[in-house]
Amino acid sequence: MLEAALSLKTGDQMQLHTSAGSPNFQLWTRMAEKGWMARLPDPRAGTPGVEVSAFELTDAGRIALPTFLSEFAQYRESHTAKMTEIFNGPCVTFTKTFRDLMIKSGATEKDFILLAAFTVARLIGDAFPPEARDNVAEHILAQAKKRLAESAPRKAD
């Protein structure tokens, strides 16, 4: 959506709408704190249902946006490369070693489930504060399910 704002001509306005608490809401709120966005009145005030937040790019935002988007794209590319390196290195090595040790030891499915659960719990416990752990565990499970669904063999029609 922000990329579309780059094509606006001086004086043109574009309202951006999002739900309260969403990632866009969080970003646009921070941009408003910098003076790059203006928070507008809720266009659906008084209407039951989802709370909608409206924002508008300011003149300062128009000036800052091209640099911000360019720097963000560079950060995202660099970050993705780092995460890919970690996954393809230590993560893949760990999973292969874990699987091989489980097979070699004659572990049962129950053993595998318990050791995998204990390992994930240890990772979460070491990396996150107690108040965040349930949320992190739910996100990990959701991502695991998504990954497994994407990699599942498809039945021939």
N, C-alpha and C positions, 0 to 999 in steps of 0.2 A: 504494500500500500504506500509506503514511504517513497518507493521508487517512482510511483505514479505522480507524486507531488513534485518531483523534479521537472516535469513537463509543464507545470503551471506557469502562466505568464504573470508578470507583475500586476498585482491588483486582483488576480483571480483567487478565489478561496475554495477550499475543499474541506468539508467536514469529514472527520473520521470517527466511526462509531465502534465501540467494543463493549464487552460486558465487564463489570467491575471485578477486579482481581485477576483478570486474564493476563497472559504475558504482554499483550499489546498495551493493556491498561497500565501495567507496571512500567513499561518503557516510556509510554507517552507521558505518564505522570512525572517521570524523571526529566524528560525533555521539557515539560512545563516548568519544572523547578529551575531549569537553566534559562528559561525565557524563550525556548524554541517552539513551544506549543502553548496555546491558550485553552484552558478547560472551559467548555461551554455548558450552559444549563442542560440538564437531562431532557432530551427531546420527548421522552415519554413520562415525564413526571406525573405522578398520580395514577398511572396506569398499572394495574397489577401484573405481575410476571417478572421477567428478567429486568434487572436494573441496567440501563444503558448509559454509557458515558460517552460524551462527545468532545472532540478535540479539534483544534484548527491550527495549522502551521502559522507561525508568526513570521514577520520579515526577518528577524534574527535567525529563525529556524531555516528559512529559505537559503540564507547565506551559509549556515553551518552544515546543512544537510548533505551536500555533495561530498565534503571531506569526511563527515561522519560515516556515511554509507561506504565510502572507499576504504576507510580504516577498519570498519566492521567486517567488510568482505575479506580483507587481508588477515584480520584476527581469526575469523572463522576458518579460512583455508589453513592457516598455521595450526590452529587448535585441532582441526580434523586430522591433519597429518600426524600430530603428536599422539592423538588417541588411537589412530590406526596403527601406529608403530607399537604402542603399548599392547594393543589387542593382538597383533600378529606376532609379537615377541613373547613377553612373559605370560600373557593370558593363554595363548595357544599352547605354549610349552607346559604350563601348569595343568591344563585340561587333559593333555595327552598323558602326562606323567600320572595324574590322578586316576584316569581310566585304566592305564596299564597296571598300576599297583592294585587297584580293585580287582581286576581280572586275575592277576597273579595270586592274590591272597584268597581267592575263592569267595569273595564278598557276595552277599545276597542283595536283592533289590532293596530290602529294608536297610541293610548296612550302607548301601550307596546313598539312599535318601537321607539317612541320619548324618552321615559324614558330609554330604553336600550342604545340608541345612546348617550344620554346625560351622562349616567353613564360611558360608554366606553371613551367618549371624556374627561370626568373629570379625569379618570384614566391615560389616555395618557398625558393630560396636566400637571398633577401633577408629572408624572414620567420622562418625556422626554423633552429635549430642543426643542424650536419651529422648528428648522431646521430638526429634526428627526421625527416629529409627523406624517407627511403624510406617510412616509415609514412604520412606526410602524402600523398605521391604516390599510394600505394595507396588511401587513403581518398578522395582526389579522384577517381580513376578509378572507384571503386565508386559514388560519388554521381553521377558523370556518366552511367554506365551505367544506374543506376536512373532518373534523370531522363529519359533518352532512351527507356527502355522505357515509362515512364508517359505520354510524349507521342507515342509511336508511333501512327499511325493504326490503328484496329482494323478487321479484315476483317469484312465483312458475312457473317452466317450464312446 
